[in-house]
């Protein structure tokens, strides 16, 4: 996720590449973890998005460009605006991850 964020930030803002990378990371985690670790894969998407937005807000605040956001917004304001702006990305990624987890549970061989 760090590499995706750095690559997408190269043009000065977070865009489609960040959203696509986020979705791919969360569904890859849901597909690749052991059956005993599915809980962690299920709670990863919100934590990953908030953590990534916190790091971006702290080190590259100008990369979060949201319509109506004050140029003088601080860390918390940019963090909240960044998470809200990527809400659709979070819903899509989290929904796909939960769907994959449900399929893995339903198709898991009995132990």
N, C-alpha and C positions, 0 to 999 in steps of 0.2 A: 504494500500500500504506500510505503514511503517513496518508492521509485516512481510509482504512478503519479503521486502528488507532485513530486519534483519535476517530472516530465510535463505534466499539464500546466504547472505554474510557470513554465518557461515563457509563455506569452503574457504573463502578468496577471492572470486570473484563473480560477478553476472553472472548467467547462465540462463538455461531454465526455472527454477522456477520463476525467475523474469519476464521473457517474458510472461509466461503463466498467472501469477498473474496479470500483467498489462492488458492483453487482457480481462481477466475475470472481472476486476474492471470496465473497461470502458464500456463493454457491459451491465454489471449489472446496472450501473448508467443510461445508455440510456433506459433500460427497466423499471426502477423503478421511474423515476422522473415524475412529473405532466406534462401535455401537455403544460402548460405555461412556463415550465423551460427547454424545449428541446434545446434552443439555448445554454444554459450553458453546457448541456451534450454534445453538438456538438463540443464545443471548449475546452472541458476538456482534451482530450488525449494528444495534444502537450504540454499544460501547465503542466499536471501531469508528463509527461516524463522529461521535462526540469527541473522542480522543484525537482523531485526525483534524477536526475543525479547531480544537483547542490549540494544537501545535501550529496550525496555519495562522490562527488568530494571534498567537504569541509572536511568531517569527516573521511572518509575511502578511500583515493585516490588510495590505492593499490588494491581495489576491482574492479577498472576499468582497465581491461587488454585487450588492443587492440594491434594486431600485428602491429609493426612499431612505436608504441608510445614510446617516449623517457622516460627513467626512471626518468628524471629530469623535466618532464612536470609539469606545474603549474596547478592552479585551472581551468583557462579558457581552457587550452589545454585538460585537462582530461574531462571537461564538454562537449566540442565540440566532442571529440573522443567518449565519452560514448553515446551521442545522435546519432551520425552517425552510431556507431556500432549497436544500437538498432533501426535503421531505418526501417527494415522489420517488427519488432514488432509494431512500430508506425503505419505503413501503414495498417497492418492487423487489429489492434485494432481500429484505426480511421475509416477504411472502414466498419467494422462490426457495429460500433456504428452509423455511418451515415445511413447505411442500415436499422438498427432497427428504427432509428428516422423517416426515410422516410416511413417505414411500419406503424409506429404508427400514423403518420399524415394522411396517406391514409385510414387507417381503423378507424379513430376517428369518433365517432358519432357527427353529427351536433349539434352545440350549439345554 
